[in-house]
């Protein structure tokens, strides 16, 4: 039995393909790239659509040409590229655009004007890249969820339309959010009273979903993703509303901070209400500690952070445990009740007496 030969594209399909190719050429894809991709079929065209519409511009430079055009040395350019989260490119491949050259120049000028040595500059590049990478992959997950077209050419057309409609707005929105967060971070820094060692007094909290491992085995992947998304959204809203800051989210756990213990306590109790079994979540537990922390690259470190993290481990589901410093800071606030519980052995810290935090009886709903 002989295989049937593939059917030639219909006039409608041919017209759709032509529209895609025209859009690609307008985005900077040259005819050579398209002709080389043609034998690979429509999948290759889709890859080109993804690559060029999200990052347009003719791929005309090899790595050595970028170094020369940007006026930087090879070692620095390679280190910067890696710090931004991308693998090294062979010297004979023309994959870089004018935008890449400009980025290398801008980064170099920025770090030089800030008088940063290369190690610090590269760490800053890593921090920025990791944050932006997470945003990009999160955006792509949403796009994938809402893309219903299965025909390759129709899918490519859909991608072209989506890119034209959304990417310029996303560019502006990212800059706006960065500037807003930079303003907030600067204001917070002005309020901080650091110690001579460079530590900063803050209240740190950790909240995590108990029994999460068993829950992951019971749920379908999509349901698990919805659970995590819901938890992250609820947690972020509660923490920000209380006056705190979300430091980071790691799956079933959120780390938050505040310049005052009262805001952190309100956030901790608010989390128990917002992320509750009544709403379909596993029971939440929270640990809170107050003291010196060391800010680095948007994260927080130090003994206080370790203590808060250990407290959440020994907290019972549905409870908030705090350390002595937090208890003392809340002593005069009538909104809270803080009572001692039996001492616990905390890994790496020895025996510590935690305190249970609850809303005062008069404020409970």
N, C-alpha and C positions, 0 to 999 in steps of 0.2 A: 504494500500500500504506500503510495507516494504522498508526501506532505503537500498540502495545498500552499500555493504561493501567497504571500501577504497581499491583502487588498490595498490598492493605491488609495491615498487619502482623498476624501470627498472634496468638492470645491469649497465647502464650508470649513472643513478642517484645514485645507491649504491656506485659506484666507486668515484663519486664526493663527496659524503658524507664522505667516508673513507679518502679522501685527506684532507677534512676540519678538521676531527677529529685528524688526524696525525699532522696537522699544529698546532692545539690547544694544543696538548700534548707537542709538541716541545716548545711552548710558556710558558709552566709551568702549564697547566690545568691538574689536576690529574683525574684519572678515576672515582673517587667518584663524582666529580663535574659533569662530563659528564653523568654519570649514573643517577644522581638526576635530571638532566635537560631533559633527554630523554623523560620521560612521558609528558612533557609540549610541546613537538613537536619542529618543526624547528625554531619557533620564539625564543625559549629559546637558541637554538644553536647560532642564530644570535646575541643575547645579549652577549653571552659568547665570540663570535668572537670580538665584539666591545670592550669589557672590557679587554680582555687579549692581543689582538694584539696591542692596543694602550698603554697598561701598563702591560707588561709581568712580569712574576714571580709568584712563588707559593704563594698562600694566606695561610700563615701558622701561623700568629700571631694574638692574641687577643689584644685589647688595653692595658691591664695590662702587657702583655708580651713585647709590644713595649716599654713601660716606663722602664721596668726592663732592657731590652737589650740595650736601648739607654743610660741608666744611668741618666734619668731625672725624675723630680717629676711629678705626675699625673696632677696637676692643670696647670702647664706650658705646658705640652704636649697637653692637651685638648684646652687650650687657643690658642696655636699655630695652631692647626688643624682647629679651627673655623676661625682664622684670615686668613688662606689660603683659606677659602670659602667653607669648607665641614662640613656637619652635624655630630654631635657626634654619635659614633658607640657604640652599646651595648657591655658590657664587655665580653660577652660569644661568640662573633662572630669573627671567624678567617678570616679577610679580608685584613690584612696587609702583606706586603712583606719585603724582606731585603732592598729594595730601600726606603721604608717608614721609616724603622729604621735609615738608613743612613741619610735621609733628616732631621729627628729630631735632630740627632747628629750634622750635619753640621750647621743647623740653630742656634742651641744653641751655638756652638763654635764661629760662625761668629759674633753673637750679643755680646757675652762676650768679644771677642777680640776688638770689636769696642767700648767697654765700654758703651753700650746702656742700659738704664734701660728697664724693661720689657714692659712698656707702649709704649715707642718709638719703641722698637723692634717689637711689635705686629702691630703697625701702618705701619711700613715698610713692614711687611709680607702681610698686607692687600693691600697695594699699589701694590706690585709686583703681588699678586694673581689676583687682579682685571684686571690688564693689560694683564696678560697671559690668564686669562679666556676669555677675549674678543677676543684675537687672536685665541684661540682654537675653540670657537663657530663660528667665522668667517670662519675658515678653514673647519669646519664641514658643514656649509651652502654651501660652494663651492663644497665639495665632494657630498653632497646630490643632488645638481643641475646637476652634471655630471654623476651620477649613473643612468644608464638606465635599468639595469637588474632587473627583477621582480621575477624570480624564487628564492626562499629562499637559496637554496644551491649554485646556480650560483652567487647569490649576496654575499654570504659568501666567496666564492672563489675569487670574485672580490676584496672584502675588504682585504683579506689576501695578494693578489698580490700588491694592492695599498700600504698597510702598509709596506711591505718589500721594495718597490721601493722608498717611499717618507719619511718615518719617520726618518731614520738616517740623511738624508740631511736636514730635517726641524730642527732637534736638533742642527746641526752645524750652520744653518742659524740664528736661534734665538740667539745663543751665539754671533755670529758675529755682529748682529744688536744691541744687548745690549751693546757690547763693543764700537761700533762706536758711539752710542748715549751717552754713558758714557763719551767718550773722548770729544764730542761736548759740553756736559753739563759742564765738568770740564773747558774747554777753556773759555766758556762763564762766568763761575763764576770768573775766574781770571781777566776778563775785567770789572766786575761790581764794581762800586763805591757805596757802601751802605752808608746810613745815620747812625747817631748815634743810631737811634731807631731800626735799623736793616732793614729798608725799602730799596728797590732797585729801582732806576729810570729806567723806561721802558716806551715804548709806547705800549698800548694795543688796540686791535681792535676786534670788533664783527661784523660779517656779517650774515644776515639771509634773507631767501626767503620770500618776502611779499606775502600775500594771500595764505599762505601754507595750512591753515586749509581747505579752500574751494577746493584747488587742491586735497587734500587727498580724498575728497568725490567724485571727478570726475574720478579718475584713478583706474584701477584694481591694486590689490596688487603687481603683478609682475612689472607693469609699474611704480608704486610708488617706488619700491625698486631700479629700474634702475635709476630713477630720483635722488634719494638720493645718490646712488653710484657715479653717474656722477658728482653731486655737490661736494661731498667729494673729489673725485679725482682731479677735476679742481681746487678747492680751495687749496688743499695741494700743488699742483704743482706751482701755482702762488705765494703762500706765501713763500715757500722754495726758489724759484727762485729769489724773491725780497730780500732775506736775513733774513726772519723772521722765526718764529717757530710756528707750529700748537700746541696750548696748549690742545685743546680738540674739538671734534665735537659732537654735540647733535642734531641728526636728521637734521632739516632745518637750523641749526646755527653752525657757526664755530667761535672759539675764537683763536686769534693769538697774538703774542708778538714780540717785537724787541727791541734791545738795543738803536736804534736810530730812530727818527721820520721819517727820509727820507725813510728808508726801509719800515716802516709801511705804509707810504703814497703811495709808489709805489705798495705795495701789495693791498691796498684798491682800488686804481684805476684799477689795473690789474684784480681784482675780478669782477668789473663791466663789463669789456670787455669779460672776460672768461665765466662768468655765466650770460648770457643775454637772453632776450626773443627771440632773433633771433636764438638761439640755443635750444629753446624749454623749457627754464627755466622760472619760475615766476620771476618778477623783483626783483633784489637784492638791499639791502640797507646796509650801513656800518656806524658804529660809532667808532671813534678813540679818545683816550685820553692819555695824557702823564703825568707821575708823579711817586710817590712812590708806590711800590707794595710789597707785602710780599709773597715770594715763600714758598709753603708748599706741600710736597708730590707730586711734579711734577705739581701742580696747582698754580695759582696766585690769591691773594686776596688783598683787600684794597679799599680805596675810588676811586682810579684811575680806577680800574676794574669796580666798580659800575657806574662811570660816563660814561665810554665807552658803557656799557650795556644799560644805559638810553638813550644815544644819538642815538643808533640804533633804539630804539623804536619810536622816534619822527622824524627820517629821512624819507623823501619821497622816494618811490621806485625809484631806479636808481640814488641815490645820496649818497655822503659821507659827514657826518658831523663830525667836529673835535672840540676839546675844545681850549681855549685860549693858553694853554701851547704848544699844538701841532702847532697852528698857529705861535706862536713866534719861535718855533724851525725850522719852514719851511720858515721863512720870507726872508732869503737870498738865497733860492734855486730857481733859475729861472725856474725850471721844473714845478712849482706848482703855481696855483692861489688860494688864500684863501680869501673869502669875508664874511662879517658878515650877519647874517639873524636875524629876530625878535627873541627876547628872548622867551624861552619855559619854561614851568613848568615841571621839571623833578621829578618824584616820589622820595620822600625821600631826595631830594637835593635842592628843591625850584626853583626859577627862574634863569635860566642860559642862557647866550647868546652863541649859537653855531656858528660855521663858516662852510661855504660850501667849500669843497675841490674839485678842478678840475685840470686837466692837463693844463699847460700853453698853450695858443693858438698856439704858434709856434711848440709845440710838439704833438698836436692833429693830428691824422691820418685822 
